[in-house]
């Protein structure tokens, strides 16, 4: 059970992670699109120091193709090679961010864009992803310094020291955020688990308060509540039958074989009742050796057949005690609710109880229902 639950939780967690990867990919497509539109608008409506060929090929088309290709590769990894999807996702984000930085390094704040992969990795609560993102930013930064003279000439000595330092500080900040977020998730998980355990405990206590400990049927108090509700349905036209089942000569059995043996009989009969009724019916241990059954959505003939099956199965049941084979029988009173009972809610139960005692007095191991005795 616990293994299955953990497996389900793991699958659910992976599904949520995949959903976040998809959102990140969508964000990168939006960044590529916005960058394309802004660059094109800047060239068309602002003083842009580049020839049409330099702009359309070197600034607009080729960089957009490179960024789009990186994101497409991340999309492919996400769907086909999920094991590597995180690494490729952050590689793609690094390419996109530094491509935009490379094209717009005259904007002083633009290098801060390299923080996007680092802080994006926080979403996945994985320290290795944060360090991977940091390493990628540092590698690309120093690679641009080494191979791109115009980028190097634009940066001051202070920038060359400040940018890596800023990356390091931001990475440690991301690690702190990730750690605090993980602690928060653990606390939330513990709280949720405690709430679930409390709900389960309350449900168990509630069920125990409603059921009889020996027979596992509803107890007397629960039956009274169901009985009141059943009468409300009956007054609205619902068809309801009530059966009262009493074990014949049960006191003699207890006196002869002891109460533990009597408990075995009660358990056996309650099991038979549970097996014979339908899911819509309500069985209860009304008290002592007496059971009550509320039956819904049956014709009278169907209800009668149910209690007849109970009587027969009990009659066939045997118990062994002190080298003796002991069998028991039950007497049953069965009554259907009628409109003339609206005036007094106790009439329905009382008339059913009268049928039960009629069955007892007329020989036991019988069903009395209306004018029918069997």
C-alpha positions as CSV (number, residue, x, y, z in Angstrom):
1,X,0.0,0.0,0.0
2,X,2.7,2.5,1.0
3,X,4.9,1.5,-2.0
4,X,2.0,2.1,-4.3
5,X,1.2,5.5,-2.6
6,X,4.9,6.6,-2.9
7,X,4.9,5.5,-6.6
8,X,1.7,7.5,-7.2
9,X,3.2,10.6,-5.5
10,X,6.4,10.3,-7.5
11,X,4.4,10.1,-10.8
12,X,2.3,13.1,-9.7
13,X,5.5,15.1,-8.9
14,X,7.0,14.2,-12.2
15,X,3.9,15.2,-14.0
16,X,3.9,18.6,-12.3
17,X,7.6,19.1,-13.1
18,X,6.9,18.3,-16.8
19,X,4.1,20.9,-16.7
20,X,6.6,23.5,-15.4
21,X,9.2,22.6,-18.0
22,X,6.5,23.1,-20.6
23,X,5.7,26.6,-19.2
24,X,9.4,27.5,-19.2
25,X,9.7,26.5,-22.9
26,X,6.6,28.6,-23.7
27,X,8.2,31.5,-21.8
28,X,11.4,31.2,-23.9
29,X,9.3,31.2,-27.1
30,X,7.7,34.4,-25.9
31,X,11.1,35.9,-25.2
32,X,12.4,35.0,-28.7
33,X,9.2,36.5,-30.2
34,X,9.4,39.7,-28.2
35,X,13.1,40.2,-28.9
36,X,12.4,39.7,-32.7
37,X,9.6,42.3,-32.6
38,X,11.6,44.8,-30.5
39,X,14.7,44.5,-32.7
40,X,12.7,44.9,-35.9
41,X,10.8,47.9,-34.5
42,X,14.0,49.5,-33.3
43,X,15.5,49.2,-36.8
44,X,12.4,50.5,-38.6
45,X,11.6,53.4,-36.3
46,X,14.8,54.4,-34.5
47,X,18.3,55.4,-35.6
48,X,19.9,52.0,-35.8
49,X,23.6,52.0,-36.8
50,X,23.6,49.0,-39.2
51,X,23.1,48.3,-42.9
52,X,20.1,46.3,-43.9
53,X,22.2,43.2,-44.6
54,X,24.0,43.5,-41.2
55,X,20.7,44.0,-39.4
56,X,18.5,41.4,-41.1
57,X,21.1,38.7,-41.3
58,X,23.5,39.3,-38.4
59,X,21.0,40.8,-35.9
60,X,17.6,39.5,-36.7
61,X,17.5,36.2,-38.7
62,X,20.6,34.3,-37.7
63,X,20.3,35.0,-33.9
64,X,16.5,34.2,-34.0
65,X,17.3,30.9,-35.8
66,X,19.9,30.0,-33.2
67,X,17.6,30.8,-30.3
68,X,14.7,29.0,-31.9
69,X,16.9,25.9,-32.7
70,X,18.0,25.8,-29.1
71,X,14.4,25.9,-27.9
72,X,13.3,23.3,-30.4
73,X,16.1,21.0,-29.1
74,X,14.8,21.5,-25.6
75,X,11.3,20.7,-26.8
76,X,12.5,17.5,-28.4
77,X,14.4,16.5,-25.2
78,X,11.3,17.2,-23.2
79,X,9.1,14.8,-25.2
80,X,11.7,12.2,-26.3
81,X,14.5,12.2,-23.8
82,X,13.0,13.3,-20.5
83,X,16.1,12.1,-18.6
84,X,18.1,15.0,-20.2
85,X,15.3,17.5,-20.5
86,X,16.4,19.7,-17.5
87,X,20.0,20.0,-18.6
88,X,19.1,20.8,-22.2
89,X,16.4,23.2,-21.0
90,X,18.9,25.3,-19.1
91,X,21.4,25.1,-22.0
92,X,18.8,26.5,-24.3
93,X,17.9,29.3,-21.9
94,X,21.6,30.1,-21.6
95,X,21.9,30.4,-25.4
96,X,18.8,32.6,-25.6
97,X,19.8,34.9,-22.8
98,X,23.4,35.4,-23.9
99,X,22.4,35.8,-27.5
100,X,20.2,38.7,-26.5
101,X,22.9,40.1,-24.2
102,X,25.5,39.8,-27.1
103,X,23.2,41.8,-29.4
104,X,22.3,44.4,-26.9
105,X,25.3,44.9,-24.7
106,X,25.1,48.6,-25.2
107,X,22.1,48.5,-22.8
108,X,23.8,48.6,-19.4
109,X,21.2,46.5,-17.6
110,X,21.0,43.8,-20.2
111,X,23.6,41.5,-18.7
112,X,21.2,40.9,-15.8
113,X,19.3,38.7,-18.2
114,X,21.8,36.0,-17.5
115,X,20.2,35.5,-14.1
116,X,17.0,34.2,-15.7
117,X,18.3,30.6,-16.0
118,X,19.7,30.6,-12.5
119,X,16.5,31.8,-10.9
120,X,14.4,29.6,-13.2
121,X,16.2,26.5,-11.8
122,X,14.8,27.3,-8.4
123,X,11.4,26.1,-9.6
124,X,12.6,22.5,-9.7
125,X,14.1,22.4,-6.2
126,X,17.3,20.8,-7.4
127,X,20.7,22.2,-6.2
128,X,22.5,20.6,-9.1
129,X,20.4,22.5,-11.6
130,X,21.2,25.7,-9.9
131,X,24.9,25.0,-10.1
132,X,24.6,23.8,-13.7
133,X,22.9,27.1,-14.6
134,X,25.6,29.1,-12.8
135,X,28.4,27.1,-14.6
136,X,26.8,27.7,-18.0
137,X,26.5,31.5,-17.4
138,X,30.2,31.7,-16.3
139,X,31.4,29.6,-19.2
140,X,29.5,31.6,-21.8
141,X,30.6,34.9,-20.3
142,X,34.3,34.1,-20.4
143,X,33.9,32.5,-23.8
144,X,32.5,35.7,-25.2
145,X,35.3,37.7,-23.6
146,X,37.8,35.4,-25.3
147,X,36.4,35.3,-28.8
148,X,34.3,38.5,-29.2
149,X,36.6,41.6,-29.2
150,X,33.7,44.1,-29.5
151,X,32.0,42.6,-26.4
152,X,35.3,42.7,-24.5
153,X,36.0,46.3,-25.5
154,X,32.6,47.4,-24.3
155,X,33.1,46.1,-20.8
156,X,35.3,47.8,-18.2
157,X,37.7,46.0,-15.9
158,X,35.1,46.5,-13.2
159,X,32.4,44.8,-15.3
160,X,34.7,41.8,-15.9
161,X,35.0,41.3,-12.1
162,X,31.5,42.5,-11.2
163,X,29.5,40.2,-13.5
164,X,31.0,36.9,-12.2
165,X,30.8,38.1,-8.7
166,X,27.2,39.1,-9.3
167,X,26.5,35.6,-10.7
168,X,28.1,33.9,-7.6
169,X,26.1,36.0,-5.2
170,X,22.9,35.4,-7.2
171,X,23.6,31.7,-7.2
172,X,24.0,31.5,-3.4
173,X,20.8,33.6,-3.1
174,X,19.0,31.1,-5.4
175,X,20.3,28.2,-3.2
176,X,19.0,29.9,-0.1
177,X,15.6,30.4,-1.7
178,X,15.6,26.8,-2.9
179,X,16.5,25.5,0.6
180,X,13.9,27.6,2.3
181,X,11.3,26.6,-0.3
182,X,12.1,22.9,0.2
183,X,11.8,23.3,4.0
184,X,8.4,25.0,3.4
185,X,7.3,22.1,1.2
186,X,8.4,19.6,3.8
187,X,6.4,21.5,6.5
188,X,3.4,21.7,4.3
189,X,3.7,18.0,3.5
190,X,3.9,17.1,7.2
191,X,0.9,19.4,7.9
192,X,-1.1,17.8,5.1
193,X,-0.1,14.3,6.3
194,X,-1.1,15.2,9.9
195,X,-4.5,16.5,8.6
196,X,-5.0,13.3,6.6
197,X,-4.2,11.2,9.6
198,X,-6.6,13.2,11.7
199,X,-9.3,12.8,9.1
200,X,-8.8,9.1,9.0
201,X,-8.8,8.9,12.8
202,X,-12.0,10.9,12.8
203,X,-13.6,8.7,10.2
204,X,-12.6,5.6,12.1
205,X,-14.0,7.1,15.4
206,X,-17.1,8.2,13.6
207,X,-17.6,4.7,12.1
208,X,-16.9,3.1,15.5
209,X,-19.6,5.3,17.0
210,X,-22.1,4.3,14.4
211,X,-21.4,0.5,14.3
212,X,-21.6,-2.4,16.6
213,X,-18.2,-3.6,17.6
214,X,-19.0,-7.3,17.4
215,X,-21.2,-7.6,14.3
216,X,-19.8,-4.6,12.4
217,X,-23.4,-3.6,11.6
218,X,-24.9,-0.3,12.5
219,X,-25.8,0.1,16.1
220,X,-29.1,0.9,17.8
221,X,-28.5,4.7,17.7
222,X,-27.5,4.8,14.1
223,X,-30.5,2.7,13.2
224,X,-32.8,5.2,14.9
225,X,-31.3,8.0,12.8
226,X,-31.7,6.0,9.6
227,X,-35.2,5.1,10.6
228,X,-36.2,8.7,11.0
229,X,-34.7,9.6,7.6
230,X,-36.4,6.6,6.0
231,X,-39.8,7.7,7.2
232,X,-39.2,11.1,5.6
233,X,-38.5,9.4,2.3
234,X,-41.5,7.2,2.8
235,X,-43.8,10.2,3.3
236,X,-42.6,11.5,0.0
237,X,-43.6,8.3,-1.8
238,X,-40.5,6.1,-1.5
239,X,-41.1,2.3,-1.0
240,X,-39.6,1.1,2.3
241,X,-39.7,-2.3,4.0
242,X,-38.6,-3.1,7.6
243,X,-37.5,-6.5,8.7
244,X,-36.9,-7.4,12.3
245,X,-34.8,-10.6,12.8
246,X,-34.5,-12.4,16.2
247,X,-32.4,-15.4,17.0
248,X,-34.6,-18.3,18.4
249,X,-33.7,-19.6,21.8
250,X,-30.7,-17.4,22.1
251,X,-30.8,-17.1,25.9
252,X,-30.7,-20.9,26.2
253,X,-27.7,-21.1,23.9
254,X,-25.8,-18.5,26.0
255,X,-26.7,-20.4,29.2
256,X,-25.6,-23.7,27.7
257,X,-22.5,-22.8,25.8
258,X,-21.5,-19.4,27.2
259,X,-21.5,-15.9,25.8
260,X,-18.4,-16.3,23.7
261,X,-20.2,-19.0,21.7
262,X,-23.2,-16.7,21.5
263,X,-20.9,-14.0,20.1
264,X,-19.8,-16.4,17.3
265,X,-23.5,-17.0,16.4
266,X,-24.1,-13.2,16.3
267,X,-21.1,-12.7,14.0
268,X,-22.2,-15.5,11.7
269,X,-25.7,-14.3,11.3
270,X,-24.6,-10.7,10.8
271,X,-22.3,-11.9,8.0
272,X,-25.2,-13.7,6.4
273,X,-27.4,-10.6,6.6
274,X,-24.6,-8.5,5.0
275,X,-24.2,-11.0,2.2
276,X,-27.9,-11.3,1.4
277,X,-29.0,-7.6,1.4
278,X,-28.2,-5.1,-1.4
279,X,-26.1,-2.0,-1.2
280,X,-29.2,0.2,-0.8
281,X,-30.3,-1.6,2.4
282,X,-29.3,-0.7,6.0
283,X,-28.7,-3.5,8.5
284,X,-28.3,-2.9,12.2
285,X,-27.9,-4.8,15.4
286,X,-30.9,-3.4,17.2
287,X,-30.1,-5.0,20.5
288,X,-29.1,-8.3,22.0
289,X,-30.0,-11.0,19.6
290,X,-32.3,-8.8,17.5
291,X,-31.4,-7.3,14.1
292,X,-33.3,-4.7,12.1
293,X,-33.0,-4.2,8.3
294,X,-34.4,-1.2,6.3
295,X,-34.8,-2.1,2.7
296,X,-35.3,0.4,-0.1
297,X,-36.1,0.3,-3.8
298,X,-37.5,-3.3,-3.6
299,X,-40.9,-4.7,-4.4
300,X,-42.5,-6.5,-1.4
301,X,-41.8,-9.8,-3.2
302,X,-38.1,-8.9,-3.5
303,X,-37.9,-7.8,0.2
304,X,-39.6,-11.1,1.2
305,X,-37.1,-13.1,-0.8
306,X,-34.2,-11.4,0.8
307,X,-35.4,-12.2,4.3
308,X,-36.3,-15.7,3.3
309,X,-32.8,-16.2,2.0
310,X,-31.5,-15.0,5.3
311,X,-33.7,-17.4,7.2
312,X,-32.6,-20.4,5.0
313,X,-28.9,-19.5,5.3
314,X,-29.1,-19.3,9.0
315,X,-30.9,-22.5,9.2
316,X,-28.1,-24.3,7.2
317,X,-25.4,-22.7,9.4
318,X,-23.8,-24.9,12.0
319,X,-21.3,-24.3,14.8
320,X,-19.1,-26.8,16.7
321,X,-18.8,-26.5,20.5
322,X,-17.8,-29.1,23.1
323,X,-17.8,-31.9,20.5
324,X,-21.4,-30.9,19.6
325,X,-22.8,-29.6,16.3
326,X,-25.1,-26.7,17.1
327,X,-27.5,-25.0,14.7
328,X,-29.7,-22.0,15.1
329,X,-32.8,-20.5,13.5
330,X,-34.3,-17.0,13.3
331,X,-37.8,-15.6,13.4
332,X,-38.6,-12.6,11.2
333,X,-41.2,-10.0,11.0
334,X,-41.5,-8.0,7.7
335,X,-43.6,-5.0,7.0
336,X,-44.0,-2.5,4.2
337,X,-44.6,1.2,4.9
338,X,-48.1,2.4,4.0
339,X,-49.6,5.9,3.9
340,X,-51.9,5.4,6.9
341,X,-48.7,5.3,9.1
342,X,-48.1,9.0,8.6
343,X,-49.9,9.9,11.7
344,X,-47.6,8.0,14.0
345,X,-44.0,7.1,13.1
346,X,-43.9,4.3,15.8
347,X,-46.7,2.4,14.1
348,X,-44.4,1.1,11.3
349,X,-41.9,-0.3,13.8
350,X,-44.5,-1.6,16.2
351,X,-46.5,-3.5,13.6
352,X,-43.3,-5.1,12.3
353,X,-42.4,-6.1,15.9
354,X,-45.8,-7.6,16.3
355,X,-45.2,-9.7,13.2
356,X,-41.9,-10.8,14.7
357,X,-43.5,-12.0,17.9
358,X,-46.3,-13.7,16.0
359,X,-43.6,-15.7,14.2
360,X,-42.1,-16.5,17.6
361,X,-45.3,-17.6,19.1
362,X,-46.4,-19.7,16.1
363,X,-43.4,-22.0,16.1
364,X,-40.3,-19.9,15.3
365,X,-38.0,-20.3,12.3
366,X,-40.6,-18.4,10.4
367,X,-41.4,-15.2,8.5
368,X,-44.6,-13.3,9.2
369,X,-45.3,-10.6,6.7
370,X,-48.8,-9.0,6.3
371,X,-51.1,-12.0,6.3
372,X,-48.4,-14.3,5.0
373,X,-46.7,-16.8,7.3
374,X,-43.9,-19.1,6.1
